[in-house]
Amino acid sequence: MAFTKLKLTTFGQTIEAKRHQGKGIHFTRVAIGDGLLGNGSMINRTELVSERHSMLIDGILSTDDAKQSAVVVTLDNSQFEEGFPYRELALMAQDPDTQEEGVYLYDNAGQECEYLDTQDGGVVIYERLKLLIRVEQTEKITFVASGNPLYLSAEDVQEMIRQHNESVDAHPKKADLGEDNKVLPEQLPEMDVSTAMAGFDTKDALADADGIVITDSAAENTGKRVLFSKVKELLGKLYVPLTRKINTKALSSDITLSAADVGAAAASHTHALDALTGILPVNKGGTGQSSLDALLAALKQAGAVQIATGSYVGTGTYGADHPCSLTFDFLPTLIWLFGAGFSTMAWNSQMLANKSIVSPGDLTIAFQKYPFPFEDGYQSGGGAYPYEYVLEYYAAFQNNTLRWYAKYTQKSGNNQPVEMDSAAYQLNAAGTEYGWIAFG
């Protein structure tokens, strides 16, 4: 099959923009068809060229690295009335504002496609399809579920456990507790041995070979005999033998122990205080400083690491005329920028050689460009007028102040590039809180 890679459509880009506004994303189904694209553009599709079959979604799962999600559907040809070439594949979504359904991701295999026959033609198809998408926050994804029992939700499992625990037949041998939190008398096993022992004589002095009768709980509380020698062995591990001594004092009766008997100092004693007055030096276990400010200054002088944290709320501005800036109380050697909800943006995982950690020592007073880790231009669709974008980053550092901005331009066909809204890429989306950590 000549499917290459699912492309995000123009409709899908609109859905993504609204997802970043906190409106979530709602997938409706997966559709396949046999239409030929011809000179049409994949990214401009809002529906399939020729839709032949639709599948509801079994589930949406996070991948092991939690950087992608997998949309799972079941391809079953039992519902096919006739076979068809499997050329088109689309993930459908719903606009949260207009409720309009459209193509979110699309791919077309062209002439090099697979033919899906019917079961009457002797072919049985029952396959799981997984469509990988770059949507990390799966809790903000909703979908129209197929109800396939092979993909149970956590709530479904909890309900099954609840029904099992409440069933009267679930635990037929379970003992019940009375109001006194004890097992009901009628459920206790037979443990009365008084009748069998009623005629026994008593014995005051026990020998090692004598036995003590017990009921064995591991053998349905049947009667067993334990030798007195074993009882003494067990008691010897619990109680101190009378033959032991502490500092020549026998433990056969109550004794009084002095501090010297156990190597402790007397209750009344003194210590030399002359070395403990004033400011305690480092070699005596102290800090050598008289105040917290002095201690911090000494640690800084000795090269101790300084750490500062903070956050800011994005204003929505971007570009060279509206750079972002952070000023620190010390000269940092490393700065880490991050922002909730924008974990796939450049400054989170791609900026500055694919890292969000900035080294001010690599920057200059004037703004300088950092190369994007991927290609500068990305062609996302075929046809006569391909769609391209260029994403650039600039940063500068002076007087403990880091400044940066992003420049995002789009180009369609032979038209001139147009600078687009890059506030999100610049970590300055309006109303979004971002954080930072500086190390010096």
N, C-alpha and C positions, 0 to 999 in steps of 0.2 A: 504494500500500500504506500502511496506517495504522499501521505499526510506529513507535513514538516513540523509545524509549530502553530498552536492556536494564537491568533492575533486579537489584540484588544481593539474593538471597533470604536467608532466615534460615539456611538450610543453608550458603549462600555466606559469610555473616558468620562462621559457625563455622570454615569452612575458612580464611578470612582471618586470624582470630585465631591459628590454629595455624601459619599461615605466618609470622606475626610471631614465633612461638616458635622458628623455625628448622627447622620440619618440612617446608618446601617446599610445593608444590601440584602435583597430578597431574590433568590434564584427560583424560577418557576419549573423548569424542566430542561432536558437535553433532547435536541432534535437532530435527525439525520435525513439526508435527501440525496437525490441523484442529479442535481442541476449542474450544468457546466458554467463556469464563471465567465468565460470569454474574455473580453476586455474590461470587465467590471472590476471594481476595487473591493478587496476583502474588508477593509476597515470601514467602508461606508455602508455595509450591509445592515439592514434593520430586520430582515427576514431571510429565510433560505430561498434560493432560486427555485427549487422544486422540493418541498418537504414531503417525505414519504412515511416517516415513523417518528413517534414522540415517546419519551420515557420519563416518568416521574423519578425523583431523586430518592435513592435508598438512604443516604446519609452523607454528611460532610465531616471528614476526619482531618486532624492535624497530623502532619508528617513527623518523623522522629526528631528532626532538628527544629521543629516548631516554626520554620520560616515559610512554609507553604501549607496549603490545605488541599485535600483531595475530594472532589465531588464524585460520588460513587453511584452508578446506575446499572441496571440489568438489561442487557440486550437479549431479547427472547423472540425468535421468529415464529412462535406458535400463533401469533396474531397476524402474520403476513398473509395477505390474499394473493400476492404475486411477488416474485423476486425483483430486485432492482440493483443497479450499480451504487455502491456505497461511496459517494464522492464528497458529500457535505457533512460537516460535523459542527454543531453550534450549541453553546451554553446560553440559555435564555434567562433574562432577568427583568424585573419590574421597576420602573421609575417610581421612587417614593413620593414624588409630588404629583405626577400626572396619572399614575397607576397604569401607564402604557407599557406593554411588553415589547421587548426588542432583543436583538442579538448582542450579547455581552462579549463572547469570544467566538471566533469563526476560523475554520480552515477548510480548504478544498483540495482534494486529491487529484482533480483533473481526470485525464484519460487513464492514468496508471492507478486504477482503483480496484477494490475487491467487489465481487458480486455476491449479494446475500440472497440465497434461494429460500424457498418455502419448505416446510416440513413435508408437504405432499411431494416435493421433489426429491425426498430422501435425505435431506440435510436437517439436522437438529442443532440449533444455535442457542446456547444459554451461557452468556459470558458476562463477567463483571468488567465494566469500563471505569477507569479512574482518570479524571481530568484534573491535572495539577494547576492550581491557581495561586498567585502571590497575594493571598489575603491571610494575614497572620492572626488577627483577632477574631477567632471563630465564634466567640460569644456574641458578636454583632452581626452574624450571618443567620438569616432565616431562609426556609425553603419549603416548597410543597412536597410533602413526604409521600413515598409510594406505599408505605405500610409493610414493606418487605420484612418478615420476622427475623431474617438473618442479621439485621442491623437494629438491635434494640437500644433504646436510650437508657441512661442511668435511672431515669424516673420509672421506666418499664421494669427494670430489674428490682428496684426497691419495692414496687407494688407486688411483684411475684413473691419476694421475701416476706412481705407483710401478710399476704394471703396464706402462705405456708405456716407462718408462726401462729396465726389465728385459727387454723384448721384443727378440729378435735382429733383427727386421725394422724396428724403430723408426728406427734411424739407419744405413742401409745403406752410406753413404759415410764413416762415422766412422773416423778413423785410430786404431790401437791403439798403446799404449806398451809397450816392453819393460821388462825389469828395470832397465835404466839410465835409465828415464823418457824415452827417445827413441823416435821413430817407427820401427817395424820396417822394416828395409832393403827388404823386398819390397813395402812400401806407398809407398816414396818414388818421385816422378816421375823421369823420365830427365833428368839434368842434366850428363852427361859431355860436355864440349866439347874434351877433350884431343886426340881423334883429328883433329878438323877443324883444330886449331891447331898440330898437331905440326910442320908444315913451315914455320911462320912465322919470319921473321927478327926479331931483337931490335932495339930502338931505345932509346938512352939519353936523348936530348933530345926532349922532347915538344912539339909545336906545338898551338895552340888547336884546329885542325881535326882533330887525331888522335882516334881513337875507342878506347874501352876496352870490351871485350866483357863483358857480364853476362848472367845468366839472369833473365828477367822472371817473378816469382812470380804476377803478376796475369794472365799470359797463358800459363798451363800451362808455365811455366819455359822458354819459347822464348828463343833467343838474341837479344839486343838490343845496340846500340852506343851508348855515352854519350860525347859530345865531351869532350875534356880541358878545354876552356874552362868547361864546366858543372862539372867536378870542381873546378877552381880556385875558382869562385864559391862552391861549397858549403864548401870548406876555409877560405875567407876568413871565413865566418861562424862557424867553429869555433875558429880560431886567430888570435892578434893579428898583424896585418901587421907586417913588420920595419921599415917606414918610420915607425911611430908612435914618439913620445917621451914621457917623463915628466919634467917640469921640465928640458927641454933635453937629457935623457939618452936616447940612442937605444937601442932594444930589439934591436939587431942582435946583441948579445952579453949575457952575464950582467952585471947592474949592481947597485950597492948604493944603497939609498934611505935618506935620513936622515929624521928626524921633520919637519924643515922642508920637505922635498920634498913631503910629503903634508899639510902644515898641521897637524901634531900637536905636542903639547908634548914637550920633551926628556925622556929617561928619568929624569934627575935634575932635579927642580924642587920648588918650595915654594909653599904657599898661606898667605894671612893667616888666622890662627886666632882672632883676638880676637873676631870676630863669631859664632863657633861654640861658645863656651863657655857653661856654665850652661843655663838653660831657654830653648829657642829660641822666640822670639815668633811669632805667627801671620804677621806681615808678612815673616818670614824663612823661611816654609815650615813652621814648627813648630805646636804646639798651645797653647803658652803655659801649660801645666799641668805639675805635677811628678809626678802619679800618675794612675792610671786612675780612681780614685774622684773625684778633683778634676776630671778631664776630663768624666766623666759628669754631675757636678753642674753644671759650666759649660754643657754641652749642654742640660740640663734647664732651666736659668735662661734660656737663649737661646730656649727654646720648641721644642726638638727633640722629635720624635715618640717616645713610649714605647710599646712593644709587649710584651704578655705573652700566653702561651698556657698551656693546661692542659686537663685532662680529669677526669671523675668517672664513677663507676659508679652506675647507678640503683638505688634501694632499693625501689621498688614502691609507695611512699606517694604520696598526691595530695590535692588539695583545700585549702581555706582553713586547716585545722588542720595540714597538713603541707606548707607551701610549700618550694620549693627556694631555695637562696641561693648566691651567689658573692661573695667579698670580695677586693678587689684592693689592691695596694701603692700605687697612685696613683689619682687621680680620672680615670676613663676618660671619653672623649667618645663612643666607639662600642664596642659589645660585639656579637660575632657568636657565636650559639649554633648548634650543629649536632650531629647524632647519626647514626651508621651504622645503616642498616636502617630508618630512619624518615623517609625523604626526602619523603614525602607528608604528614607530620604538620604541624600548624599552625605550630609554632615554626621549622620548617625553611623553608617557602616561603609561609606565609600570615600568621603572627603579625605584629602591628604594621604595618598597612597593607601586607600582602602581602610583607613582608621579614623576614629573620631577624636583621637588624642593629638593635640596640637603642641608642637615644640616651638616656643617663641624664638629660640636661638636660630631656627631655620628661616625666620621672616626678616623683612627689612622695613624701614620707615615708610617707604612708598608701597602701594598695593602691587602685588605680584600675582600672576595667574598660576593656579595649580591644575595640572591635567586631570581630566575625568578618567577614572580607571577603565571605562569601556570606550568604545569608539565615540569620537566627537559627534558624528551624525548617525542616525539610526533610521533606516528605511523600513517602515512598518506595513507597506502595502504595495502591490504591483500596479500596472497600468501606466498610462501616459503621464500622470501627475502624481508622482510618489510624494509621500508626506515624510518630512524630516524634522529633527529637532537638534539643537546644540545647547548643552548645559555647561556653563563655565563658572569657576569659583575664583575669588580674589581675596587675599588676606594681607594684613600689615600689622606691625607691632612697634610701639614707641611709648616710652615713659610709663611702663607697666600697664599699657592699654592695648588690648587686642581688638582689631577692627576687621570686618569681613562683609562681603556681599556676594550674591549669586546673580548670574545673567542667563536667562532662559529664552531662546529664540526659536521660532518655528518657521518653516519654509514649505510651501506647497507648489510643486511644479517649477515653473520659471519665475515665479513671483519673488519679490524682494523679501528677505527674512524680516519677521516681525517679532519684536521683544514682547514676551508674554508675562503674565503674573508669576513671579518666582518667589513669593513670600514664604511659601511652605518649604521650598528648597533652601532658602536662606535661613531657615529656623526662625521665622518671624511672622507666622500665620496669625492673623488677628484673633485675639482671645485665647490662644493656646499657651499653656505654661511650659517653659523650657527650664532645664537645670544645668548647672556647671560645677565642676570640681577643679581646683587649681592646686598644684603641688610646687613648692619652692624649696 
